[in-house]
């Protein structure tokens, strides 16, 4: 598991509106670009590696799976907000996203994010 890389990716996405928009438009393409070192102002690093499970969870925008894989809960919530904010409608808003998020992470219990 590459917890550092997962959290680094999460931060790279949620800290830039342009990155959020690019990720939402094409998760797979954005992931591949980021892994190759071509995304944003983040310096190229030879250690940009995600496990197949992490890659699949990011590609599916599956915050429950990312939580279960050990993504830092604080970073993951802000990533989730940024990635799903554009989907808010009159019938679906922030509180609904909170409830969806809670339901998705409950099966994993508390994740050890200190390791």
C-alpha positions as CSV (number, residue, x, y, z in Angstrom):
1,X,0.0,0.0,0.0
2,X,1.3,3.5,-0.8
3,X,-0.5,5.7,1.8
4,X,1.9,8.6,1.1
5,X,1.2,8.5,-2.6
6,X,-2.6,8.2,-2.0
7,X,-2.6,11.2,0.3
8,X,-0.2,13.1,-2.1
9,X,-2.6,12.5,-5.0
10,X,-5.6,13.5,-2.9
11,X,-3.9,16.8,-2.0
12,X,-2.8,17.5,-5.5
13,X,-6.4,17.2,-6.7
14,X,-8.2,19.1,-4.0
15,X,-5.8,22.0,-3.7
16,X,-6.4,23.2,-7.3
17,X,-9.7,24.0,-9.0
18,X,-8.1,23.2,-12.3
19,X,-7.0,19.8,-11.1
20,X,-10.4,19.1,-9.6
21,X,-12.1,19.9,-12.9
22,X,-9.6,17.8,-14.9
23,X,-10.0,14.9,-12.5
24,X,-13.8,15.0,-12.5
25,X,-13.9,15.3,-16.3
26,X,-11.5,12.3,-16.8
27,X,-10.4,10.5,-13.7
28,X,-8.4,7.8,-15.5
29,X,-6.6,10.3,-17.7
30,X,-5.9,12.6,-14.8
31,X,-4.5,9.8,-12.7
32,X,-2.2,8.6,-15.5
33,X,-1.0,12.1,-16.1
34,X,-0.3,12.7,-12.5
35,X,1.5,9.4,-12.1
36,X,3.7,10.4,-15.1
37,X,4.5,13.6,-13.3
38,X,2.6,15.9,-15.6
39,X,-0.1,17.4,-13.4
40,X,0.0,20.9,-11.8
41,X,3.1,22.4,-10.2
42,X,3.9,19.2,-8.2
43,X,7.4,18.2,-9.1
44,X,8.1,15.1,-11.0
45,X,8.8,12.2,-8.7
46,X,10.0,8.7,-9.6
47,X,8.0,7.3,-6.7
48,X,4.6,8.1,-8.1
49,X,3.1,4.7,-7.8
50,X,-0.4,3.5,-6.8
51,X,-1.4,-0.1,-6.2
52,X,-4.0,-1.5,-8.7
53,X,-6.6,-1.2,-5.9
54,X,-5.7,2.4,-5.2
55,X,-5.7,3.3,-8.9
56,X,-9.1,1.6,-9.4
57,X,-10.6,3.4,-6.4
58,X,-9.5,6.8,-7.6
59,X,-10.7,6.0,-11.2
60,X,-14.1,5.1,-9.8
61,X,-14.1,8.1,-7.4
62,X,-14.9,5.6,-4.7
63,X,-14.2,7.4,-1.4
64,X,-15.4,4.4,0.7
65,X,-12.7,2.2,-0.9
66,X,-10.1,4.9,-0.5
67,X,-11.0,5.2,3.2
68,X,-10.7,1.4,3.5
69,X,-7.3,1.5,1.8
70,X,-6.1,3.9,4.4
71,X,-6.4,7.4,2.9
72,X,-6.2,10.0,5.6
73,X,-9.7,10.8,6.7
74,X,-9.3,14.6,6.9
75,X,-7.7,14.8,3.5
76,X,-10.2,12.3,2.0
77,X,-13.2,14.3,3.2
78,X,-11.9,17.5,1.6
79,X,-11.1,15.7,-1.6
80,X,-14.6,14.2,-1.6
81,X,-16.2,17.6,-1.1
82,X,-14.1,19.1,-3.9
83,X,-14.8,16.2,-6.3
84,X,-18.5,16.0,-5.7
85,X,-19.4,19.7,-5.1
86,X,-20.3,20.2,-8.8
87,X,-23.1,17.6,-8.4
88,X,-25.0,19.5,-5.8
89,X,-28.6,20.2,-6.9
90,X,-31.7,21.4,-5.2
91,X,-32.4,17.9,-4.2
92,X,-28.9,16.9,-3.3
93,X,-26.5,19.0,-1.3
94,X,-23.7,19.0,1.2
95,X,-25.7,17.2,4.0
96,X,-26.6,14.5,1.5
97,X,-23.0,14.1,0.6
98,X,-22.0,13.8,4.3
99,X,-24.6,11.0,4.8
100,X,-23.4,9.2,1.7
101,X,-19.8,9.5,2.9
102,X,-20.6,8.2,6.3
103,X,-22.5,5.2,4.9
104,X,-19.6,4.4,2.6
105,X,-16.9,4.4,5.4
106,X,-18.9,2.7,8.2
107,X,-18.1,-0.8,6.9
108,X,-14.3,-0.1,7.3
109,X,-14.5,1.1,10.9
110,X,-11.7,3.3,12.1
111,X,-8.7,3.4,9.8
112,X,-5.2,3.5,11.2
113,X,-3.9,6.6,9.4
114,X,-0.8,6.8,11.7
115,X,1.1,3.9,10.1
